[in-house]
Amino acid sequence: MTGDSMRKNWFYRLLLSYLPVFFIICLSLLLMTYLTISEMSKRSANKANEALSHNVMQLIDDALAGIDSLMLKEIQSNGRLQLFYAEQPADERQYADVQAASAIKELTANNPLIDSIYLYRLADQTVLTSSMITKLDTFADKQYLGRTVSTKIPYAWTLRSYPQPEQGASKPEEKIISLAKIANLSDYSTMVVNIRPERLRLLMQSMVYTQTTFVEVRDRAGRLIVSTDGGGSTDTGLEPAKSFRSKTLSEAHSELTGWTFRSGNHGEVIAEFVSSLFYIWMALGCLIVLAGLAWLIYVSRRNYKPIRSLMNRISNVRPVSAEDARTGKVDEFQLIESAIEGLLDESNMLQEQHQKNMVYRKRYLFLSMMEGAAGTRPKTGLAELEQMGVVLPVTETAVALAEIDHYVEFERQYKNDQHLLKHVLSKVVQEMAETKPYTVWTEWIDRCRMAILVIYSGQEKAEWETVEFCEALRQWVEENLDFTVTIGIGSHIEDMDHVSQSFREAIAATGFKSSLGYNRIIEPAHVISKPKGELFRQLQCIRSISQSFRAGEKKWETHYEEMYEGIRDQLYAYEDLAGLMNVLIGHLQKEMAELPEELHQVWQESTHDKLLAALEQKETLDEIYGEFRAILQEAFEQLSELRESKSTHQLVHQVKRYIGENYHNPDLSLMHLTDEFGLNAKYVSRVFREAFGVKFVEYVTAVRMEQAMQRLLETEGTIQEIGQSVGYEQSLTFIRVFKKYTGTTPGQYRKMKTLPETD
């Protein structure tokens, strides 16, 4: 016999041993429960019906009392009704009657319970309804009016036969509930309101579930007025037959109308019969339960033998502890469970360890290939690649590098979800590659960059496929996530041994996104198409920016724009661009340190740190340029306000203007300014240094050198002529000062600046 057959036999054996007994006991308990609940329900039904009778009575009383109050209110306050009963000439009665009929229609329309209203004016024996006006003699309901006017008994709600005035006497009469009110005490004119019993039935049914419960209303004489079963008093005196299963459980008497409200349940007769056998059924159920328990004990003892045999075998492999053996408290099923769980835990642990080893091994193999180490063992590497699901033979490979743009902002915005988003990005690449004819392998190589290895096996147009795949990934990130990625693509390699070359090219391509822009694809052709930037060409612009900024001259913006134009036309990696902007910050820091304390404090407290933060947060040239310009512009305006607030501001600008107009004068000196402005030379020197953070001589030299550099580039004059034009009579002195200022001689400077144009 096979193992499956043995398991099925054991299962069926247990099932047939317990299932019949289980069903019998359950049915017995259900019967006992039903009988108990039925007995409790019977008692609850009596109380519920009593409450229902009072609630329905209260509902009907409130509705009728409301109509009674409405009639009294209208009689007392409705001018149109009062006009009907008022004494008027006969020729003026027509307007009053029309107005009263309109009032009757409004009352009937606004009170759905009211069927009809008519007014009786005793003075001229006139009856007015909503649709006609007639004399009492021709009115169909004149008998009721006669009894009402002549009676001395207080008016109350009355069930009566009612012939419709519009129908005439030939039509069968209907049962109606009426209430009359004296509208004019002087002559006992009357207002009568009629309600159909059918409308009371609808009102009662809103509170009663008619499938199981009924409510009926009877008048003082015991006549049926209305019932939720659809019955009501008829002109024959017959009442609708009750179901033989219905029984009245409660009744209530209304003090307002004198009516009796009765309620009960359908099917109460059958319930009474079942309830009479309550104790017999309970005794029978108890006997069945006891018999079932005896059978369960017998079957359990018989089925325990295989478990005992299994316990003996487990005890031989895993002995019971001494404490449990001494106390005899051995949980057999727990022992079986612990033995099985031990085997399962060991199996799961081995599987998890294997999965972790595969993840680490896969990452190690990937990084080894990127670093060029995998090529030292080509056969082993290919075998491992095949285990990873790569289709062999490999004909072409390429590496792409996806870098998260503005990673500082990404870290700040997704402080707790960074790993989740990176995992999502990896999964997106895998899902996009599922339908492709090539293999895609991804690994995060650092916190912001994901390497993508694309492996082809005989496909054509591989380079185009790689670019298309990377562009699809970039577009998906842009459309579905709150950040973007820039993807650099390395060149395609024909074998797996030189994948590291494509990886290095991808890193280099991504590094140039500061110049080429972010959220795009950067291919090797994009890098080759632009000349590489030379940082030393921007040093002169940086020096001019720093000096002009320190001196409070607007020319710093022009020099800053020149530096930007020079950088924009060339290709810079982010590290080179960051280094260049750090040099600019360093030069500014050095120049601003020479300013007075209050001016230097503006730079130190609100400008220097902002520039460093902007350099850390921004990635592209345009972003860094715009942020630096805004920060420097704000600082420049603050420095200008501080300078202008000083009393010596006007004097300093006069001296500065004079220097700008007479820099070519060889005799320009502090003594010359003393004679020109009539001031002490030391005072002029101190004021000048406080304003611009530089000595008078250094400032004059800077102005002359700026003019000399401009002439060297814009004119063809000799070195001696240009030196004399800026205030140096001796050419050697000019050359020495120029080299000290710029780092090159005038001739070298002219050649270096004009060389690109001649090329």
TIVEX-514962 format. One record per residue (C-alpha): residue in three letters; x, y, z. Coordinates in steps of 0.1 Angstrom, whole numbers, padded with zeros to 4 digits, always signed. Layout:
ALAXYZ/...
# end
This chain:
MET+0000+0000+0000/THR+0014+0034-0010/GLY+0020+0063+0014/ASP-0009+0084-0001/SER-0033+0055+0003/MET-0023+0051+0039/ARG-0028+0088+0046/LYS-0062+0087+0030/ASN-0073+0056+0050/TRP-0062+0073+0082/PHE-0081+0104+0072/TYR-0113+0086+0063/ARG-0110+0065+0095/LEU-0109+0097+0117/LEU-0135+0114+0096/LEU-0161+0086+0098/SER-0154+0082+0135/TYR-0160+0117+0145/LEU-0181+0134+0118/PRO-0215+0116+0124/VAL-0213+0121+0162/PHE-0203+0157+0156/PHE-0233+0164+0134/ILE-0257+0147+0158/ILE-0244+0166+0188/CYS-0244+0199+0169/LEU-0280+0194+0158/SER-0290+0185+0193/LEU-0273+0216+0207/LEU-0289+0237+0180/LEU-0323+0224+0188/MET-0318+0231+0225/THR-0305+0265+0217/TYR-0335+0272+0194/LEU-0359+0261+0221/THR-0343+0283+0247/ILE-0342+0313+0224/SER-0378+0306+0214/GLU-0389+0307+0250/MET-0370+0339+0256/SER-0383+0354+0223/LYS-0418+0347+0235/ARG-0414+0368+0266/SER-0396+0395+0246/ALA-0424+0395+0220/ASN-0450+0402+0247/LYS-0430+0432+0259/ALA-0422+0444+0223/ASN-0459+0442+0213/GLU-0469+0461+0244/ALA-0444+0489+0235/LEU-0455+0487+0198/SER-0492+0492+0208/HIS-0484+0522+0229/ASN-0460+0537+0202/VAL-0486+0533+0174/MET-0513+0547+0197/GLN-0490+0577+0205/LEU-0483+0581+0168/ILE-0520+0582+0158/ASP-0528+0604+0188/ASP-0501+0629+0179/ALA-0512+0630+0142/LEU-0549+0635+0152/ALA-0540+0660+0179/GLY-0519+0679+0154/ILE-0549+0681+0130/ASP-0571+0692+0158/SER-0547+0720+0168/LEU-0543+0729+0131/MET-0581+0733+0128/LEU-0582+0755+0159/LYS-0553+0776+0147/GLU-0568+0781+0113/ILE-0602+0790+0127/GLN-0586+0816+0150/SER-0559+0831+0127/ASN-0568+0824+0090/GLY-0583+0856+0077/ARG-0597+0839+0046/LEU-0617+0814+0067/GLN-0629+0841+0091/LEU-0640+0861+0061/PHE-0662+0832+0050/TYR-0680+0831+0084/ALA-0682+0868+0088/GLU-0715+0887+0081/GLN-0713+0904+0047/PRO-0737+0915+0020/ALA-0747+0889-0005/ASP-0730+0906-0034/GLU-0696+0905-0015/ARG-0699+0868-0005/GLN-0685+0854-0038/TYR-0649+0868-0032/ALA-0649+0855+0005/ASP-0661+0820-0007/VAL-0633+0818-0033/GLN-0607+0828-0008/ALA-0620+0802+0017/ALA-0620+0775-0009/SER-0584+0784-0017/ALA-0575+0781+0020/ILE-0591+0747+0021/LYS-0571+0734-0008/GLU-0539+0747+0008/LEU-0546+0729+0041/THR-0555+0696+0023/ALA-0523+0698+0001/ASN-0500+0706+0031/ASN-0514+0678+0052/PRO-0512+0644+0035/LEU-0532+0627+0063/ILE-0563+0649+0056/ASP-0587+0636+0029/SER-0611+0665+0027/ILE-0623+0696+0045/TYR-0656+0715+0042/LEU-0671+0746+0059/TYR-0707+0751+0070/ARG-0721+0786+0075/LEU-0753+0785+0095/ALA-0763+0820+0086/ASP-0773+0812+0050/GLN-0772+0773+0052/THR-0741+0772+0029/VAL-0716+0744+0026/LEU-0682+0751+0010/THR-0657+0723-0001/SER-0624+0727-0020/SER-0642+0722-0053/MET-0678+0734-0049/ILE-0703+0755-0028/THR-0738+0743-0022/LYS-0767+0747+0001/LEU-0773+0723+0030/ASP-0804+0708+0015/THR-0785+0695-0015/PHE-0754+0685+0004/ALA-0747+0648+0005/ASP-0734+0648+0041/LYS-0762+0670+0055/GLN-0772+0643+0081/TYR-0738+0644+0098/LEU-0739+0682+0098/GLY-0774+0682+0113/ARG-0764+0658+0141/THR-0732+0678+0148/VAL-0749+0712+0150/SER-0778+0699+0172/THR-0758+0677+0196/LYS-0747+0689+0230/ILE-0719+0663+0233/PRO-0683+0677+0228/TYR-0670+0670+0194/ALA-0646+0641+0190/TRP-0631+0619+0162/THR-0658+0597+0149/LEU-0659+0568+0125/ARG-0689+0571+0102/SER-0703+0565+0067/TYR-0695+0593+0044/PRO-0711+0599+0010/GLN-0688+0620-0013/PRO-0705+0653-0020/GLU-0695+0652-0056/GLN-0708+0616-0061/GLY-0744+0621-0049/ALA-0766+0596-0031/SER-0765+0570-0058/LYS-0729+0561-0051/PRO-0719+0537-0023/GLU-0708+0553+0010/GLU-0673+0551+0024/LYS-0661+0549+0059/ILE-0644+0580+0071/ILE-0630+0595+0103/SER-0643+0630+0109/LEU-0638+0658+0134/ALA-0660+0689+0136/LYS-0650+0722+0151/ILE-0672+0752+0158/ALA-0659+0780+0137/ASN-0682+0808+0149/LEU-0696+0807+0185/SER-0723+0832+0177/ASP-0742+0809+0154/TYR-0724+0775+0156/SER-0710+0775+0121/THR-0688+0745+0116/MET-0656+0733+0101/VAL-0653+0695+0093/VAL-0621+0675+0086/ASN-0623+0640+0071/ILE-0595+0614+0072/ARG-0595+0581+0053/PRO-0587+0550+0075/GLU-0564+0539+0047/ARG-0541+0568+0054/LEU-0539+0559+0090/ARG-0531+0523+0080/LEU-0501+0536+0059/LEU-0489+0556+0089/MET-0491+0526+0111/GLN-0473+0503+0086/SER-0443+0526+0088/MET-0437+0513+0123/VAL-0447+0477+0119/TYR-0431+0448+0100/THR-0463+0433+0086/GLN-0448+0400+0077/THR-0446+0389+0114/THR-0466+0415+0133/PHE-0501+0431+0131/VAL-0517+0461+0147/GLU-0554+0470+0146/VAL-0575+0499+0159/ARG-0611+0497+0172/ASP-0635+0524+0183/ARG-0655+0526+0216/ALA-0681+0503+0201/GLY-0656+0477+0192/ARG-0658+0483+0155/LEU-0626+0478+0135/ILE-0613+0512+0123/VAL-0581+0501+0106/SER-0556+0472+0106/THR-0520+0468+0093/ASP-0532+0437+0075/GLY-0552+0459+0052/GLY-0586+0455+0069/GLY-0609+0483+0080/SER-0646+0488+0089/THR-0669+0483+0060/ASP-0705+0492+0055/THR-0715+0455+0059/GLY-0700+0453+0094/LEU-0678+0424+0084/GLU-0641+0424+0093/PRO-0612+0409+0075/ALA-0605+0374+0087/LYS-0574+0370+0108/SER-0550+0342+0102/PHE-0557+0312+0124/ARG-0520+0314+0134/SER-0523+0351+0148/LYS-0528+0360+0184/THR-0533+0393+0201/LEU-0505+0399+0227/SER-0512+0434+0240/GLU-0535+0464+0237/ALA-0536+0501+0246/HIS-0564+0526+0251/SER-0562+0561+0239/GLU-0575+0589+0262/LEU-0577+0613+0233/THR-0600+0592+0210/GLY-0612+0564+0232/TRP-0599+0539+0206/THR-0583+0506+0215/PHE-0550+0496+0198/ARG-0542+0458+0197/SER-0510+0441+0185/GLY-0498+0406+0181/ASN-0476+0382+0160/HIS-0484+0359+0131/GLY-0476+0323+0137/GLU-0481+0325+0175/VAL-0503+0294+0175/ILE-0475+0272+0161/ALA-0450+0287+0185/GLU-0473+0279+0214/PHE-0474+0243+0203/VAL-0436+0240+0201/SER-0432+0257+0235/SER-0455+0232+0251/LEU-0429+0204+0243/PHE-0400+0224+0255/TYR-0389+0202+0284/ILE-0393+0170+0264/TRP-0370+0183+0237/MET-0345+0195+0262/ALA-0343+0161+0279/LEU-0339+0143+0246/GLY-0311+0167+0235/CYS-0292+0161+0268/LEU-0294+0123+0263/ILE-0281+0126+0227/VAL-0251+0148+0239/LEU-0242+0123+0266/ALA-0243+0094+0241/GLY-0221+0114+0217/LEU-0195+0121+0244/ALA-0193+0084+0253/TRP-0188+0075+0217/LEU-0160+0102+0213/ILE-0141+0087+0243/TYR-0143+0052+0228/VAL-0131+0063+0194/SER-0103+0085+0208/ARG-0088+0056+0227/ARG-0089+0034+0196/ASN-0073+0061+0174/TYR-0046+0070+0200/LYS-0026+0039+0193/PRO-0008+0051+0161/ILE+0002+0084+0179/ARG+0017+0064+0208/SER+0037+0044+0183/LEU+0050+0077+0167/MET+0059+0091+0201/ASN+0080+0060+0209/ARG+0100+0065+0177/ILE+0106+0102+0183/SER+0116+0095+0219/ASN+0144+0072+0206/VAL+0158+0100+0184/ARG+0151+0129+0208/PRO+0149+0118+0244/VAL+0125+0134+0268/SER+0141+0158+0294/ALA+0147+0145+0328/GLU+0124+0170+0344/ASP+0095+0161+0322/ALA+0102+0124+0327/ARG+0103+0129+0365/THR+0070+0149+0366/GLY+0053+0129+0339/LYS+0042+0161+0322/VAL+0051+0153+0286/ASP+0032+0171+0259/GLU+0033+0145+0231/PHE+0020+0167+0204/GLN+0043+0195+0214/LEU+0072+0171+0212/ILE+0061+0159+0177/GLU+0057+0196+0166/SER+0091+0206+0180/ALA+0108+0177+0162/ILE+0092+0187+0129/GLU+0098+0224+0134/GLY+0135+0217+0141/LEU+0138+0199+0108/LEU+0119+0227+0090/ASP+0140+0255+0106/GLU+0172+0238+0096/SER+0159+0235+0060/ASN+0148+0271+0059/MET+0181+0283+0073/LEU+0200+0265+0047/GLN+0178+0279+0019/GLU+0181+0315+0033/GLN+0218+0311+0036/HIS+0220+0299+0000/GLN+0199+0329-0012/LYS+0221+0354+0007/ASN+0252+0338-0007/MET+0238+0340-0042/VAL+0230+0378-0037/TYR+0265+0385-0024/ARG+0281+0363-0051/LYS+0262+0381-0078/ARG+0271+0415-0065/TYR+0308+0404-0061/LEU+0309+0391-0097/PHE+0293+0423-0110/LEU+0317+0446-0092/SER+0346+0424-0103/MET+0336+0427-0139/MET+0333+0465-0135/GLU+0368+0467-0120/GLY+0383+0444-0146/ALA+0390+0415-0122/ALA+0366+0391-0137/GLY+0387+0389-0169/THR+0414+0370-0151/ARG+0392+0339-0149/PRO+0372+0339-0182/LYS+0360+0303-0180/THR+0348+0305-0144/GLY+0332+0339-0150/LEU+0312+0327-0180/ALA+0301+0296-0160/GLU+0288+0319-0132/LEU+0271+0342-0157/GLU+0253+0312-0171/GLN+0241+0303-0136/MET+0228+0339-0133/GLY+0206+0334-0164/VAL+0228+0351-0190/VAL+0224+0335-0225/LEU+0257+0324-0240/PRO+0276+0330-0261/VAL+0279+0368-0254/THR+0286+0388-0285/GLU+0284+0423-0272/THR+0281+0442-0239/ALA+0277+0478-0227/VAL+0275+0495-0194/ALA+0252+0524-0185/LEU+0253+0544-0153/ALA+0221+0559-0140/GLU+0227+0587-0115/ILE+0200+0604-0093/ASP+0200+0641-0100/HIS+0202+0666-0072/TYR+0210+0638-0047/VAL+0212+0662-0017/GLU+0176+0673-0023/PHE+0167+0636-0028/GLU+0182+0627+0006/ARG+0164+0655+0023/GLN+0130+0648+0007/TYR+0130+0610+0011/LYS+0148+0607+0044/ASN+0131+0574+0052/ASP+0122+0560+0018/GLN+0155+0562-0001/HIS+0161+0524-0001/LEU+0125+0518-0012/LEU+0128+0541-0042/LYS+0161+0527-0052/HIS+0146+0492-0050/VAL+0117+0504-0071/LEU+0141+0517-0097/SER+0159+0484-0099/LYS+0126+0465-0102/VAL+0115+0488-0130/VAL+0147+0480-0150/GLN+0141+0443-0145/GLU+0105+0445-0156/MET+0114+0466-0187/ALA+0140+0440-0196/GLU+0117+0410-0193/THR+0103+0415-0229/LYS+0137+0424-0244/PRO+0158+0399-0264/TYR+0189+0408-0243/THR+0199+0404-0207/VAL+0200+0434-0183/TRP+0219+0432-0150/THR+0217+0461-0124/GLU+0236+0468-0092/TRP+0238+0500-0070/ILE+0275+0508-0069/ASP+0272+0537-0045/ARG+0244+0557-0028/CYS+0233+0577-0059/ARG+0245+0556-0089/MET+0231+0524-0104/ALA+0252+0505-0129/ILE+0233+0487-0158/LEU+0251+0459-0177/VAL+0234+0451-0210/ILE+0245+0417-0224/TYR+0237+0408-0261/SER+0237+0374-0277/GLY+0238+0378-0314/GLN+0214+0408-0317/GLU+0220+0435-0343/LYS+0218+0473-0338/ALA+0229+0467-0302/GLU+0240+0503-0297/TRP+0206+0517-0307/GLU+0189+0491-0284/THR+0209+0503-0254/VAL+0201+0539-0260/GLU+0164+0532-0265/PHE+0163+0511-0233/CYS+0180+0539-0213/GLU+0158+0566-0227/ALA+0127+0545-0218/LEU+0140+0542-0182/ARG+0147+0579-0180/GLN+0112+0588-0193/TRP+0096+0564-0168/VAL+0114+0580-0139/GLU+0105+0615-0150/GLU+0068+0606-0155/ASN+0062+0585-0124/LEU+0087+0597-0097/ASP+0094+0630-0081/PHE+0131+0630-0092/THR+0150+0625-0124/VAL+0181+0605-0134/THR+0209+0612-0158/ILE+0222+0581-0177/GLY+0257+0579-0191/ILE+0264+0551-0216/GLY+0298+0536-0223/SER+0309+0522-0256/HIS+0299+0487-0267/ILE+0325+0459-0261/GLU+0327+0427-0280/ASP+0338+0404-0252/MET+0332+0402-0214/ASP+0369+0406-0205/HIS+0369+0444-0211/VAL+0335+0454-0196/SER+0355+0477-0172/GLN+0364+0499-0201/SER+0328+0506-0209/PHE+0321+0511-0172/ARG+0348+0538-0169/GLU+0334+0555-0200/ALA+0299+0555-0185/ILE+0313+0571-0153/ALA+0332+0597-0173/ALA+0301+0605-0193/THR+0279+0609-0162/GLY+0305+0632-0147/PHE+0300+0657-0175/LYS+0263+0663-0167/SER+0273+0696-0150/SER+0281+0709-0185/LEU+0257+0689-0207/GLY+0227+0691-0184/TYR+0208+0666-0162/ASN+0178+0644-0169/ARG+0192+0632-0202/ILE+0212+0604-0219/ILE+0249+0611-0223/GLU+0267+0590-0249/PRO+0304+0590-0258/ALA+0297+0611-0289/HIS+0283+0639-0267/VAL+0316+0640-0247/ILE+0338+0640-0278/SER+0318+0668-0295/LYS+0328+0695-0270/PRO+0364+0707-0261/LYS+0376+0700-0226/GLY+0377+0730-0203/GLU+0410+0745-0191/LEU+0407+0758-0156/PHE+0438+0781-0157/ARG+0421+0803-0184/GLN+0395+0813-0158/LEU+0419+0824-0131/GLN+0422+0859-0144/CYS+0384+0863-0145/ILE+0382+0850-0109/ARG+0408+0875-0098/SER+0390+0904-0116/ILE+0357+0893-0101/SER+0372+0892-0066/GLN+0389+0926-0068/SER+0359+0943-0083/PHE+0336+0928-0058/ARG+0358+0939-0029/ALA+0361+0974-0043/GLY+0323+0977-0047/GLU+0324+0980-0085/LYS+0296+0968-0106/LYS+0322+0955-0130/TRP+0323+0923-0111/GLU+0291+0912-0129/THR+0307+0917-0163/HIS+0337+0896-0153/TYR+0314+0870-0138/GLU+0295+0868-0170/GLU+0328+0865-0190/MET+0338+0836-0168/TYR+0304+0819-0174/GLU+0306+0823-0211/GLY+0341+0808-0212/ILE+0330+0778-0191/ARG+0297+0773-0210/ASP+0315+0767-0243/GLN+0337+0740-0229/LEU+0332+0706-0212/TYR+0338+0703-0175/ALA+0333+0674-0152/TYR+0315+0682-0119/GLU+0347+0678-0099/ASP+0365+0704-0122/LEU+0336+0728-0120/ALA+0334+0725-0082/GLY+0371+0730-0079/LEU+0369+0762-0101/MET+0340+0776-0080/ASN+0359+0768-0048/VAL+0388+0788-0062/LEU+0364+0817-0068/ILE+0352+0814-0032/GLY+0388+0813-0019/HIS+0397+0844-0038/LEU+0366+0862-0026/GLN+0374+0851+0009/LYS+0409+0865+0007/GLU+0398+0898-0008/MET+0370+0903+0017/ALA+0393+0896+0046/GLU+0410+0929+0038/LEU+0378+0949+0043/PRO+0369+0966+0076/GLU+0353+0944+0102/GLU+0317+0954+0096/LEU+0320+0948+0059/HIS+0338+0916+0063/GLN+0312+0904+0088/VAL+0285+0906+0060/TRP+0306+0882+0039/GLN+0314+0859+0067/GLU+0279+0856+0082/SER+0256+0856+0053/THR+0275+0850+0021/HIS+0304+0825+0024/ASP+0283+0796+0039/LYS+0255+0802+0013/LEU+0280+0798-0016/LEU+0294+0766-0001/ALA+0258+0752+0004/ALA+0248+0761-0032/LEU+0279+0744-0045/GLU+0270+0713-0026/GLN+0233+0713-0036/LYS+0235+0723-0073/GLU+0249+0700-0100/THR+0249+0718-0134/LEU+0267+0749-0146/ASP+0235+0769-0151/GLU+0222+0761-0116/ILE+0255+0769-0099/TYR+0260+0801-0120/GLY+0225+0814-0112/GLU+0227+0806-0075/PHE+0261+0822-0071/ARG+0251+0853-0089/ALA+0220+0857-0068/ILE+0240+0853-0035/LEU+0268+0876-0046/GLN+0242+0902-0058/GLU+0225+0902-0024/ALA+0258+0906-0006/PHE+0270+0933-0030/GLU+0239+0953-0022/GLN+0243+0949+0015/LEU+0280+0961+0013/SER+0269+0991-0009/GLU+0243+1001+0017/LEU+0269+0999+0045/ARG+0294+1020+0025/GLU+0269+1046+0015/SER+0258+1050+0052/LYS+0292+1063+0062/SER+0300+1100+0062/THR+0331+1095+0041/HIS+0312+1078+0013/GLN+0311+1110-0009/LEU+0348+1117-0004/VAL+0358+1081-0013/HIS+0338+1082-0045/GLN+0353+1115-0055/VAL+0387+1101-0050/LYS+0378+1069-0069/ARG+0364+1089-0098/TYR+0395+1111-0099/ILE+0417+1080-0100/GLY+0396+1066-0129/GLU+0400+1098-0148/ASN+0438+1103-0141/TYR+0453+1068-0137/HIS+0475+1076-0167/ASN+0492+1104-0148/PRO+0527+1091-0136/ASP+0526+1116-0107/LEU+0493+1102-0093/SER+0500+1096-0055/LEU+0487+1103-0021/MET+0506+1136-0021/HIS+0490+1145-0054/LEU+0456+1138-0039/THR+0465+1159-0009/ASP+0472+1189-0031/GLU+0441+1182-0052/PHE+0415+1178-0024/GLY+0433+1197+0004/LEU+0433+1167+0028/ASN+0458+1150+0049/ALA+0476+1121+0031/LYS+0472+1097+0060/TYR+0435+1105+0063/VAL+0429+1098+0027/SER+0448+1065+0029/ARG+0429+1054+0060/VAL+0395+1063+0045/PHE+0403+1046+0012/ARG+0414+1014+0030/GLU+0383+1013+0051/ALA+0360+1017+0021/PHE+0377+0992-0003/GLY+0399+0971+0020/VAL+0430+0978-0001/LYS+0458+1004+0001/PHE+0457+1034-0022/VAL+0487+1022-0042/GLU+0473+0988-0047/TYR+0440+1002-0059/VAL+0458+1025-0084/THR+0479+0996-0096/ALA+0447+0974-0101/VAL+0430+1002-0122/ARG+0461+1006-0143/MET+0465+0969-0149/GLU+0429+0965-0159/GLN+0433+0992-0184/ALA+0466+0977-0196/MET+0450+0943-0201/GLN+0422+0958-0221/ARG+0446+0977-0244/LEU+0467+0946-0249/LEU+0437+0928-0263/GLU+0420+0957-0281/THR+0449+0976-0296/GLU+0482+0968-0315/GLY+0503+0993-0295/THR+0537+0983-0282/ILE+0544+0973-0246/GLN+0561+1006-0240/GLU+0532+1026-0255/ILE+0506+1008-0235/GLY+0527+1012-0203/GLN+0530+1049-0208/SER+0493+1052-0215/VAL+0485+1038-0181/GLY+0510+1059-0161/TYR+0543+1039-0163/GLU+0571+1059-0181/GLN+0596+1030-0178/SER+0586+0999-0197/LEU+0606+0977-0173/THR+0586+0989-0144/PHE+0554+0983-0163/ILE+0564+0947-0172/ARG+0575+0940-0136/VAL+0542+0953-0121/PHE+0521+0935-0148/LYS+0537+0902-0142/LYS+0533+0905-0105/TYR+0496+0913-0110/THR+0487+0887-0136/GLY+0514+0861-0134/THR+0526+0866-0170/THR+0544+0893-0189/PRO+0523+0917-0212/GLY+0536+0899-0243/GLN+0527+0865-0230/TYR+0493+0877-0219/ARG+0485+0892-0253/LYS+0497+0860-0270/MET+0478+0837-0247/LYS+0445+0856-0251/THR+0447+0861-0289/LEU+0460+0826-0297/PRO+0426+0809-0300/GLU+0415+0835-0324/THR+0445+0831-0347/ASP+0440+0793-0346/
# end
